[in-house]
Amino acid sequence: MDSKLKKFMEDFSKLYAMGDLSVAESGTALWMEAAPKNIPKGCESCIELGGIFDSAFAYPHSNPGEWSAAYLFRFPKMARMVALWAHSRSFYSASDILPAALWDERKMLEVSGAEFIGLKDQRPIVIHPESRQFLKGRDRKARASEYVFLGTGAEEEFQIPVGPVHAGIIEPGHFRFHVVGEKINKLEVRLSYLHKGIERLAENREPESLLTLIEQVSGDESVANSVSYAQAVENAIGIKVPARAESLRLILLEMERVYNHLADVGGMSMDIGYYASSSQFTALREDMMRLNERVAGNRFLRNLVSIGGLSRDIPGEKLTELKAGLKPFLKTLLAVEKLTMSSSTFLDRVFTTGRVFPQTAKELSLVGPAARACGISCDARKHFPYGAYKSSPVNEALAADGDVLARFMVKLAEMKESVRLIGSVAGKIEKGPISARTGKGKTKNPGMGIGICESPRGSSTTVVQLGKNGSVARLLIRTASFRNWRAVEKAVKSNIVADFPLINKSFNLSYSGADL
């Protein structure tokens, strides 16, 4: 245990003062086991020491009938993750202390069947009346069938249901608006109509064999989710990824960020009817997707990340082509940015629309551009530098107003930074192997590994527990979309219904990324 961790443990023990902790290091994280009744106090102590709530998971414990509940916190000053956990048949809700943990605890309640004492909202997250395969008990079936949308109780308030089936090819999600006239008093989001059961499907499979599945968590974040998962496995086993592979991972991650953000800024322009810029952003995205295919062999950059590095190399001439292709791309991007920002029509629609206040963003532990648009520094590439980001520092893009315009500007700035990073790393990339030997079979010290990667929507966290035979005993995933969907509920408040598509597009969260 290094000096920073020792100092943290000393400070934590003084605040916690319960005397029941069992502490162990596993991979790059610190795991602290506490009594179930003391988890809320432990969470409070983590927050007081500068911890940022990341996620919470429930998974079967080795004791029959018991479950483990783990609350993960990011500590930027230590560049470490800390997990506070307990095992029991019943737990005490921490969502009063951690408002961001509400959805996590609702999901934990469902997947485990354990009791969460004090959890005020016990409506299902995963289960729907139509999901017969998940309805194994009367209680679960009753709760799924009796899902009640809760309005504000304002006089003359009525409901507008939207979805779960939508026009176009987007996946299902239900939005329940509580409105008076056109003004939105409250929005409730309900997801998981296509719950995939990825975490359960992963059990007892070889880590390498799961990468194709991980890429489908959210199709347009296949690199980021794969890197997060690979990091978790690599940390659990103790694999050191070769320098060339780390540099190529960075390039792929930034290429993914660019084509995603282009879809977002183009979508925002389209949703206000400003086609002069939206058409050009769309054309730029297609150019980027074609460049992806020429350089990496796949428009969505799939089938490249592997445990220990990459599955195949990207030769030098392809990297040269990438750098050459990004020069005219950046020139056009700057021109379209100037065109868009000079439009009073555009600015009138995005300024102050869909605002999330900094305090709300902190309470919900928002990640990614949604948080940075509120002035919150949270980029995992900066605070938890991994791979080539350790030697290639990121200039984090921040805004202050938390509105659609702020999210638009943050994403524009991040694209320009991605181009800079790609050019910098591609110009000095080392020769050498692209993968470390991972081997198969039994592992001497099977443990828990945590991976964190900054996807275009924000940090993605993956926890992997390996069994003695080297297979995956447990897989736990928290995407940026799952963390940020509640921000959409807050952003639309006091706006008009007609602005919802624009506000929603400014976040552009993934349904699939929440329907694990």
C-alpha positions in Angstrom: 0.0 0.0 0.0 1.6 3.3 -1.1 1.7 6.5 1.0 -1.4 8.0 -0.5 -3.5 5.0 0.3 -2.1 4.8 3.8 -3.0 8.4 4.4 -6.5 7.8 2.9 -7.0 4.8 5.3 -5.9 6.9 8.3 -8.4 9.7 7.4 -11.1 7.3 6.5 -10.8 5.4 9.8 -11.1 8.6 11.8 -14.3 9.6 10.0 -15.8 6.1 9.8 -15.0 5.1 13.4 -16.9 1.8 13.2 -13.9 -0.5 13.6 -15.3 -3.3 11.4 -13.3 -2.8 8.2 -11.4 -5.5 6.3 -9.1 -3.9 3.7 -7.4 -5.5 0.6 -5.9 -4.3 -2.6 -6.9 -6.0 -5.8 -5.6 -4.9 -9.2 -5.5 -1.1 -9.0 -8.3 -0.7 -6.5 -8.8 -0.7 -2.7 -11.6 -2.9 -1.5 -13.0 -2.2 2.0 -15.5 -4.7 3.5 -17.9 -3.3 6.2 -21.0 -4.4 8.0 -24.1 -4.0 5.9 -25.7 -1.5 8.4 -22.6 0.7 8.1 -22.4 1.1 4.3 -24.2 4.4 4.4 -21.8 5.8 6.9 -18.9 4.5 4.8 -20.3 6.2 1.7 -20.6 9.4 3.6 -17.0 9.2 4.8 -15.8 8.6 1.2 -17.7 11.7 0.0 -16.2 13.8 2.8 -12.7 12.7 1.7 -13.2 13.8 -1.9 -14.5 10.6 -3.3 -16.9 10.8 -6.3 -19.6 8.1 -6.5 -19.1 6.0 -9.6 -21.4 3.0 -9.4 -22.9 0.3 -7.2 -23.4 -3.4 -8.0 -24.9 -6.5 -6.5 -23.6 -10.0 -7.2 -23.9 -13.4 -5.6 -21.7 -14.1 -2.5 -20.0 -17.4 -1.9 -22.3 -17.9 1.1 -25.5 -19.6 -0.1 -28.4 -17.1 -0.2 -26.2 -14.1 0.4 -25.3 -11.3 -1.9 -22.5 -8.8 -2.1 -23.3 -5.1 -2.6 -20.3 -2.9 -3.6 -20.2 0.9 -3.9 -17.4 2.3 -6.0 -15.9 5.7 -5.6 -13.4 7.6 -7.8 -10.6 9.4 -6.0 -8.9 11.7 -8.5 -6.3 12.9 -6.1 -5.1 9.4 -5.7 -5.9 8.3 -9.2 -7.5 5.3 -7.6 -10.9 3.5 -7.3 -12.1 2.6 -3.8 -14.8 0.0 -3.3 -16.9 -0.2 -0.1 -18.8 -3.5 0.1 -20.7 -5.9 2.4 -22.4 -9.2 2.1 -25.7 -10.2 3.5 -29.4 -11.0 2.7 -30.4 -7.4 3.4 -28.7 -4.0 3.1 -29.3 -0.4 4.0 -29.9 2.1 1.2 -27.4 4.8 0.8 -29.3 6.8 -1.8 -30.3 9.5 0.7 -26.6 10.2 1.1 -25.8 9.5 -2.5 -28.7 10.6 -4.8 -26.8 9.3 -7.8 -27.1 5.8 -6.4 -30.9 5.6 -6.7 -31.0 3.8 -10.1 -28.1 1.6 -9.0 -29.9 0.5 -5.9 -33.2 -0.1 -7.7 -31.3 -2.3 -10.1 -29.5 -4.1 -7.3 -32.8 -4.8 -5.6 -34.2 -6.4 -8.8 -31.2 -8.5 -9.8 -30.5 -9.8 -6.3 -33.8 -10.1 -4.6 -32.0 -8.9 -1.5 -33.7 -6.3 0.7 -32.6 -2.7 0.6 -33.9 -1.1 3.8 -34.9 2.5 3.4 -34.9 2.6 -0.4 -37.7 5.0 -1.1 -38.3 4.2 -4.7 -38.5 0.5 -5.3 -40.0 0.6 -8.8 -38.3 -1.8 -11.2 -35.5 -0.7 -13.5 -35.0 -3.9 -15.5 -38.3 -5.8 -15.3 -41.3 -5.0 -17.4 -44.7 -6.8 -17.4 -43.9 -8.1 -20.9 -40.5 -9.5 -19.9 -41.8 -13.0 -18.9 -38.4 -14.5 -18.7 -37.5 -12.2 -15.8 -40.7 -12.7 -13.8 -39.7 -15.6 -11.6 -41.6 -14.6 -8.5 -45.0 -13.1 -7.6 -43.5 -10.1 -6.0 -41.5 -9.2 -9.0 -44.4 -9.7 -11.4 -46.6 -7.5 -9.2 -44.1 -4.7 -9.0 -43.5 -4.8 -12.7 -47.2 -4.7 -13.5 -47.9 -1.9 -11.0 -45.3 0.6 -12.2 -46.7 4.1 -11.4 -45.4 7.3 -12.9 -45.4 9.9 -10.3 -46.3 13.5 -11.2 -45.8 16.6 -9.2 -49.4 17.0 -8.1 -49.7 20.5 -9.7 -53.1 21.8 -10.6 -54.2 21.0 -14.2 -51.1 18.9 -14.7 -51.5 16.1 -17.3 -49.3 13.4 -18.8 -47.8 13.0 -22.3 -46.5 9.5 -22.9 -43.8 9.1 -25.6 -42.5 5.7 -26.6 -41.2 3.1 -26.0 -41.6 2.7 -29.8 -40.2 5.6 -31.7 -40.0 6.7 -35.3 -36.8 5.7 -37.2 -34.4 3.0 -36.0 -33.6 4.1 -32.5 -34.1 1.6 -29.7 -37.0 1.7 -27.3 -37.3 4.0 -24.3 -40.3 5.5 -22.6 -40.6 9.2 -21.7 -43.5 10.3 -19.4 -43.9 14.1 -19.4 -45.9 15.8 -16.6 -46.9 19.1 -18.0 -49.1 22.2 -17.5 -49.8 23.6 -21.0 -46.4 23.2 -22.8 -44.3 23.7 -19.7 -42.6 20.5 -18.4 -43.0 20.1 -14.7 -41.3 16.7 -14.6 -40.0 14.0 -16.9 -39.6 10.3 -16.0 -37.4 8.0 -18.1 -38.0 4.3 -18.2 -35.6 2.0 -20.1 -34.5 -1.6 -20.3 -37.2 -2.7 -22.8 -34.4 -4.7 -24.5 -32.5 -5.9 -21.4 -29.7 -8.1 -22.8 -28.4 -9.9 -19.7 -24.8 -9.3 -20.8 -23.4 -9.5 -17.2 -24.9 -12.9 -16.6 -24.0 -14.2 -20.1 -20.4 -13.4 -19.4 -20.1 -15.8 -16.5 -17.8 -18.9 -16.9 -16.5 -17.7 -20.3 -12.9 -17.0 -21.3 -12.1 -13.3 -21.0 -11.0 -13.0 -24.6 -14.1 -14.6 -26.0 -16.3 -11.8 -24.4 -14.9 -8.9 -26.4 -17.4 -9.3 -29.3 -20.2 -9.2 -26.7 -18.7 -6.2 -24.9 -18.6 -4.3 -28.2 -22.4 -4.7 -28.4 -23.0 -3.0 -25.0 -23.4 0.2 -27.0 -22.5 -0.1 -30.7 -21.0 3.4 -31.2 -18.7 3.0 -28.1 -17.3 -0.3 -29.0 -13.6 0.8 -28.5 -14.2 2.5 -25.2 -16.2 -0.3 -23.6 -13.7 -2.9 -24.9 -10.8 -0.9 -23.5 -12.5 -0.6 -20.1 -13.2 -4.3 -20.0 -9.7 -5.2 -21.2 -8.2 -3.0 -18.5 -10.3 -4.7 -15.8 -9.0 -8.1 -16.9 -5.5 -6.9 -17.3 -5.5 -5.4 -13.8 -6.9 -8.6 -12.4 -4.2 -10.8 -14.0 -1.4 -8.3 -13.9 -0.7 -7.8 -17.6 1.4 -5.0 -18.9 0.2 -3.8 -22.3 3.0 -3.0 -24.8 3.7 0.7 -25.5 2.7 0.5 -29.2 -0.6 -1.1 -28.3 -1.3 1.6 -25.8 -0.6 4.3 -28.3 -2.8 2.6 -30.9 -5.6 2.3 -28.4 -5.4 6.0 -27.7 -5.7 6.7 -31.5 -8.7 4.4 -31.8 -10.4 5.9 -28.8 -10.0 9.5 -30.2 -11.2 8.4 -33.6 -14.3 7.0 -31.9 -14.8 10.2 -30.0 -14.7 12.3 -33.2 -17.3 10.4 -35.2 -19.7 10.3 -32.1 -19.4 14.0 -31.4 -20.0 14.8 -35.1 -23.3 12.9 -34.9 -24.2 14.9 -31.7 -23.4 18.4 -33.0 -25.1 17.6 -36.3 -28.1 16.3 -34.6 -28.4 19.4 -32.4 -28.3 21.6 -35.5 -30.9 19.4 -37.3 -33.3 19.5 -34.3 -33.6 23.2 -34.6 -34.0 23.1 -38.4 -30.6 24.7 -39.1 -29.7 22.5 -42.1 -26.9 24.7 -43.3 -24.6 23.4 -40.6 -26.3 20.0 -39.8 -25.8 18.8 -43.4 -22.1 19.7 -43.3 -21.6 18.0 -39.9 -23.3 14.9 -41.3 -21.0 15.0 -44.3 -18.0 15.3 -42.0 -19.1 12.3 -40.0 -19.4 10.2 -43.1 -15.9 11.4 -44.1 -14.6 10.3 -40.7 -16.4 6.9 -40.9 -14.7 6.3 -44.2 -11.4 7.3 -42.8 -12.0 4.8 -39.9 -12.6 2.0 -42.5 -9.4 2.8 -44.5 -7.2 3.0 -41.5 -8.6 0.4 -39.1 -10.7 -1.8 -41.5 -14.0 -1.1 -39.9 -16.3 2.0 -39.8 -17.1 1.4 -36.1 -13.5 0.4 -35.2 -14.5 -3.1 -34.0 -12.5 -6.3 -33.6 -9.3 -4.5 -32.7 -9.0 -4.4 -28.9 -7.9 -7.6 -27.2 -6.8 -8.6 -23.8 -3.2 -7.5 -23.5 -3.3 -5.1 -26.4 -4.7 -5.3 -29.9 -5.7 -8.2 -32.1 -3.9 -6.7 -35.1 -1.5 -3.8 -35.9 -2.1 -0.6 -37.7 0.9 -0.1 -40.1 2.8 3.2 -40.4 1.4 4.1 -43.8 -2.2 3.9 -42.4 -1.3 6.2 -39.6 0.3 8.6 -42.1 -3.0 8.4 -44.1 -4.9 9.2 -40.9 -2.9 12.3 -40.1 -3.2 13.5 -43.7 -7.0 12.9 -43.7 -7.4 14.9 -40.4 -5.8 18.1 -41.8 -8.7 19.0 -44.2 -11.1 17.6 -41.7 -10.1 20.1 -39.0 -10.1 22.9 -41.5 -13.7 22.1 -42.5 -14.8 21.6 -38.9 -13.5 25.1 -37.9 -15.4 26.6 -40.9 -18.7 24.8 -39.9 -18.2 25.9 -36.3 -17.8 29.5 -37.4 -20.9 29.2 -39.6 -23.0 27.7 -36.8 -21.9 30.1 -34.1 -22.6 33.1 -36.3 -26.3 32.1 -36.6 -28.7 34.0 -34.4 -31.3 31.3 -35.1 -29.1 28.6 -33.7 -27.9 30.6 -30.7 -31.4 31.6 -29.8 -32.5 28.0 -29.5 -29.6 26.6 -27.6 -28.7 29.4 -25.1 -30.2 28.6 -21.6 -32.2 25.7 -23.1 -32.0 22.4 -21.2 -29.9 23.7 -18.3 -28.4 21.4 -15.7 -27.0 23.3 -12.7 -23.6 22.4 -11.2 -25.1 21.2 -7.9 -27.5 18.9 -9.7 -24.6 17.5 -11.8 -22.6 16.8 -8.6 -25.5 15.2 -6.8 -26.1 12.9 -9.8 -22.4 12.2 -10.3 -22.6 13.1 -14.0 -19.8 12.1 -16.3 -18.4 13.1 -19.6 -19.4 16.2 -21.7 -22.7 16.5 -19.7 -20.7 17.1 -16.5 -17.9 19.2 -18.1 -20.6 21.5 -19.6 -21.5 22.3 -16.0 -17.9 23.2 -15.1 -17.1 19.8 -13.5 -13.6 18.5 -14.2 -14.1 14.7 -14.5 -12.2 13.4 -17.6 -10.9 10.0 -16.8 -8.1 10.5 -19.3 -6.8 13.3 -17.1 -7.7 12.2 -13.6 -7.1 8.5 -14.1 -4.5 8.5 -16.9 -4.3 5.1 -18.5 -2.2 3.8 -21.3 -0.7 6.4 -23.6 -2.6 9.2 -21.9 0.0 9.0 -19.1 2.6 10.5 -21.5 0.1 12.5 -23.6 -1.8 14.8 -21.3 -5.3 15.9 -22.2 -6.5 19.5 -22.4 -9.9 19.0 -20.7 -12.7 21.1 -22.3 -15.0 22.8 -19.8 -18.0 25.2 -20.0 -20.0 26.7 -17.2 -23.7 27.2 -18.1 -24.8 23.5 -18.4 -27.2 24.2 -21.3 -27.4 22.9 -24.8 -25.0 25.5 -26.0 -22.4 24.5 -23.4 -22.7 20.8 -24.3 -22.3 21.8 -28.0 -19.2 23.8 -27.3 -17.6 21.1 -25.1 -18.1 18.5 -27.9 -16.6 20.8 -30.5 -13.6 21.4 -28.3 -13.1 17.7 -27.6 -13.1 17.0 -31.4 -10.3 19.5 -31.9 -8.4 18.0 -28.9 -8.8 14.5 -30.4 -7.3 15.7 -33.7 -4.3 17.1 -31.7 -3.9 14.0 -29.7 -4.0 11.7 -32.7 -1.4 13.8 -34.6 0.9 13.9 -31.5 0.8 10.2 -30.7 0.8 9.0 -34.3 3.9 11.0 -35.0 6.0 9.4 -32.3 4.5 5.9 -32.0 7.0 3.2 -30.9 7.8 0.1 -32.9 7.3 -3.2 -31.0 4.7 -5.8 -30.1 1.0 -5.0 -30.1 -0.1 -7.6 -27.5 1.2 -9.2 -24.3 1.0 -12.9 -23.8 -2.1 -13.7 -21.7 -2.1 -17.4 -21.6 -5.1 -19.6 -20.5 -6.0 -21.8 -17.7 -5.7 -21.5 -13.9 -4.6 -18.2 -12.4 -2.6 -18.3 -9.1 -4.3 -15.3 -7.5 -7.7 -14.8 -9.1 -8.9 -11.4 -8.1 -11.1 -8.4 -9.0 -9.9 -5.9 -11.6 -11.4 -2.5 -12.4 -11.2 -0.7 -15.7 -12.2 2.9 -16.4 -12.1 4.5 -19.8 -13.4 7.9 -21.1 -16.0 7.1 -23.8 -17.5 9.9 -26.0 -20.4 10.1 -23.5 -18.2 9.9 -20.4 -16.4 7.3 -18.2 -17.2 3.7 -18.6 -16.4 1.5 -15.6 -16.0 -2.3 -15.7 -15.4 -4.7 -12.9 -14.2 -8.2 -13.6 -13.7 -11.1 -11.1 -11.8 -14.1 -12.4 -12.2 -17.6 -11.2 -9.4 -20.1 -10.5 -9.6 -21.5 -14.0 -9.1 -18.1 -15.5 -12.7 -17.7 -16.7 -14.9 -14.7 -15.8 -16.7 -15.4 -12.6 -18.4 -12.0 -12.5 -18.8 -9.1 -14.9 -20.2 -5.7 -13.8 -20.6 -2.7 -16.2 -21.6 0.9 -15.6 -21.8 3.0 -18.8 -21.9 6.7 -19.0 -25.4 6.5 -20.4 -26.7 4.7 -17.3 -25.2 7.4 -15.1 -26.4 10.4 -17.2 -30.0 9.5 -18.2 -31.3 11.1 -15.0 -29.7 14.4 -16.0 -32.1 14.5 -19.0 -35.0 14.3 -16.5 -33.6 17.4 -14.8 -32.5 19.3 -17.9 -36.0 19.5 -19.4 -37.7 20.9 -16.3 -39.4 24.3 -17.0 -38.7 23.9 -20.7 -41.4 23.4 -23.3 -42.2 20.0 -24.8 -41.1 21.2 -28.3 -37.5 21.6 -26.9 -37.2 18.0 -25.7 -35.8 16.6 -28.9 -33.0 19.2 -28.9 -32.2 18.7 -25.2 -32.2 15.0 -25.5 -29.9 15.1 -28.6 -27.5 17.4 -26.7 -26.9 14.5 -24.3 -27.4 11.8 -27.0 -27.3 8.9 -24.5 -27.5 5.3 -25.5 -30.6 3.2 -24.8 -28.5 0.0 -25.4 -25.8 1.2 -23.0 -28.4 1.3 -20.2 -30.2 -1.9 -21.2 -27.5 -4.3 -20.0 
